[in-house]
Amino acid sequence: MDVQYDVIIVGAGPAGMTAAVYATRAGMKAMMLEPEAPGGKLVKTFEICNWPGVKEISGVDLAMQMFDHSTSYGCEYQYGKVMKVEDEGNVKKVVCEDGTVYSSYAVILATGSVEKKLGLANEERLTGRGISYCAVCDGAFYKDKVVTVIGGGNSALEEALYLTQFASKVRIVIRRDVFRAEPHVQEMVAKNPKIEVVKHHIPIEYVEEDGKVTGIVLKNVTSNEMSTYDTAGVFPYIGSIPATQAVAHFPIIDQDGYLVVNEKMETAIPGLYGAGDVCAKVLRQIVTAVSDGSIAAQQIFHYIQDCKCK
């Protein structure tokens, strides 16, 4: 069959965009497929302070810089939601939601992860009506209002800090009595007069009026006492789920749903690679994602030569 690309990169976050740079610089014909804006979680991150060489940069700015670089050597960029990757030996097929099918010798799955939901009643219906998973996207809608952030990790605290630019008060709700975030982020939260921390509580129910969130019911995990708090918005940051649905039919997923790869970013299926947060790994950061992307692209260059795909 007529193979369209050397490599198709599914996902245009830091891992995918780095793979695009390395693939095209190695002379491969490459394409990135992405159903949303390029950048992945970068575009939902207010401030980045651990990108080497840059003390401080907004997530959107870094995403746009990476995207410009990733397409500067000829990598194609297409909008498309990938539903399935099919293995036909030396050729892979990538099937999109709209029925479009692309073919390549190799595929890099760099799809990242999606935010976990709280699992409360009416959550889907109220998303966009008081429930949001992106403070950068929606923070301005809550000017001079009270908002609630659920979670105690870096993402939760960083987004809470961002929301203080708009909200009159930001309430952080955690199940435990300590945060999981890095110490310097905790210090920033402790010093911010707009932030209130509610410890030993979990969300139980959304309160709504006219189809919009107006409050949230919290349960004290020690006393089991229920309390209702007024809030115009709820921002859950309780973790992520790997986006591996497109390859779930292959035996390359671990018990938590992450893609299993080796040090060369290879899966057990020749020609199928992983990169970034979608992979089973000990640290999910921008720097580890770009490392994965560079390794995967370089290994694909050798894979195509060794298997004599062309």
N, C-alpha and C positions, 0 to 999 in steps of 0.2 A: 504494500500500500504506500501511498504518498505520505511520508512523514513530514509534518509541518515545521516542527521545532526540534532542536537538540534537547532542550530542557524546558519544561513548564514549571513555573514557580507558583504554587497556590498560596496566596497571601502576600500582602505588601506592607508588612510591619518591618521592624529593623532586621530580622533574620532574612526575610524574603528580598528586601531591597539590597542588602549586602550580597546575597547570592547573585542577584542580577548584575551587580558591578563585577564580581569575579567571573561570572559565566561569560559575559560579553567581552571582557578584557582578554579572556582566553580564546576568543574567536568563535564562541558558540552562539547559535541562534536561539535566543531566549525570549520568553514571554512571562509576564506576571499577570495573574488573575486575582482580582480583589472585588468583593461585593460592596465595599464601603469606601470611605476616603482613605488614601494611602497614609500609612503611619501606624496603623493598628492602635494599640493603647497609648502611643505617644500623643495622639491628638486629643486624648482625654486626660492628659496629665498637665497640670498647671506649671510646675517648675521642676527642672531636673538639675541636680547638683552633683551627680556622680558620673557624668560623662567625661572621660579623661581629656584634659586639655581645655575644657570649658567649665569655669567655676559655676556658672548659672545660665540656663537657657530655658525658654518655654518649650513644652512638648511639641506644640504646633510648629514652632520655628525649626526645631531639630528635624521633625518629620519632613518638612518641605525641603530642607537642605538635603536630607537623605534621598528623597524622591527625585529631586533634580539630578543628583549624582547617579542614581540608579538607572536613569533613562538616558544619560548623556552619551553612553557608548553604543546605543542602538537597541536596548531591550524594549520590546513592545509592552504596552500596558493596556489591559482590557478590563472593563467591568464585567463581572460574572460571578455568580454563586455556584461553586462546584458541589455537585451532589454525589458524584461517584468517580473513583479512579479505577479503571479496568486494566488488568495485566494480560498482555498478549505476547509474552516472551520479551523479545528485544524492543517491542513497541508498547507504549502505554497510551491509553485513551482517557481523556478527562471530559466527563460529561457534566454540562452545566444545567441549571434549573430551566432555562429557556429552550433546552433541547440541543443547543450547540455542542458539538463534539470536536475536541482538539486532540491531535496526536503528537507524540514526542518519543524520544528514546529514553528519556529519564524524567522523573517528576520529583520535585521537592515539596513536601507538605510543610508549609510554614504558616499554618492557620491560627496559631495562638490559642486563646481560650476565651470563653464568654463568662460573664458575671453570674454567680450563683444567686438564685432568688431566695427570699425568706420563706416562701411556701405558705404565705397567709392567704386567706380568702380574698377574692377580687383583685389579686395582685396584677394580673395581666390587664384587666379592665382599667385599673387606676394608673398604670404606667403611662407617663406623659400627662397625668392629671394629679400630680402631687408625688408620684414615685419616679425617681430618676436614678440612672446608674452613671451619670456623667455630670459632675459639678461644673466642669469647664463649659460644657454645652448649655446647661440650664441654670447655672447659678444666678445670672442676671434677672431671671424671672422672680426671684425671691428677695428683691430689694426691700429692706426694712421689715422683713418677716422672720418668723422663727422657723428654723429647719432642724431636722434630726438626722444624724449620721449613725448608722449601725455598723460597729466593727472597731477593732483595736489594733489593726496592723498599720503598716506604712501608708497604704492607699487611703484608708479611712481617715487617718489623722492629717495627711497632706491635703486631702480634699476638704476636710473640715476647715483647715486654715485658709484655703482658697475661698470658701464660702463666706468667711468673715468680711470679705470685701463688700458683700451685698446685704447679708442677713443682719437683723438686729441682734439675734442670738443664735448660736449653733450648739445644739445639744448632742453630745457623743454618748452612745449607749453601748456598754460592754458587759458581757456575762461575768467576767472575772473582776478582780480588783486591781489588775495590772494590765498595761498595754503590751502588745507584741512588737510595736514599732521601734525603730532605732532611737537611741537616747536623745540625740539632738532634735529629732522631730517631737519627742515627748516634751522636751524643754520649751520648744516654741509654743506648743499647745498650752502648757502650764502658765505661760506668761501672757497669753492672749485673754483679755478681759471679756471678750464676747463668747468665749467657749465655756460651756458647763458640761461636766462629766457625770453621767449616771452609771454607777457601778452595780454589779450583781443583778442586772436586769436583762430580760430578753423581750423582744416584741411578740405580742400575742394577736393583735387585731388592729386593722386600720379603722379609723373613724372618718366617715365621709358625710358630705352634705352637698346636694346638687351635683353628684357625680365627681366631686373633687375631695382630696384628702384635707381634713381639718384637724385631725389628731391621731394619736396612736396609743394603744393600750399596752402597757409594759407590766411584766410580772417580775416581782422580786424572787430570785431563785433561792433565797435563804428562808424567807417568811411565807412565800407563795401569795403575798398580798398583791392585788391588782391596782394599778394607778393609770389614770388617763391624762395624757399630756397634750396640750394644744400644739399643733405644728402645721405649717403650710406645705411642707415638703419633707420627704423621707428619702435618704440616699443610702442604700445598703451597700456595704463593702465587706462582704464576708467570705471572699474567696472566689475562685474561678473553676470552670469545667473545661477540659481540653476539647477543642473542636476537631474531633477525629471521625465524624460521621461518614465522611467520604471514603474512608478506608476501613470502616468497622467490620466489613466482610472478610478482611484478611486477618490471619492469626498473628498480628504484630502490635496488639494493644494490651497493656497491662490491666490489672484488676481495677485500677482507678481511672481507666480510660485514656491514659497517656500512650503516646507512640514510643515503642521500644527501639532504640537505635544503639549502634556501637560507637566507638571513638571516631569512626570515619563518617558518622551520621547516616550509616546504611541501616535499613531495615532488613528483615529476613528475606525480602523480595528483591532480587537484583533489579537495579534501576529505579527503585523507590527509596527516597531519602526523607529525613525529617530535619527540621531546624527550628530553634526557638522554644517558646513556652509550651508548645504542643507536645514536646518530648519529655519523657521521664528523666528527671535530672534533679540535682540538689539545690541549684540556684537559678532563679528566673529573673534576669536583669537585662537591660539593653546590651551591656557589654558581652554577656554570655550568648545572647541571641545573635549578635553580629558575628561572633566567633563561629557559632554553628553554621551560619549561612556561608561564610567563606570556606569552611571545611567541606561542606556539602557540594558546593559548586566546583571546587578543585578536584574532589574525588570523582565527580561526574565526568569531568574532562578526561580523566584516566580511564574511567569505566567505558566510555564510548570508544576510546581508542583500543582498549583491550578486548572488548567483546566484538569489535569490528561490526558495529551496528550499521555504519554507513556503507 
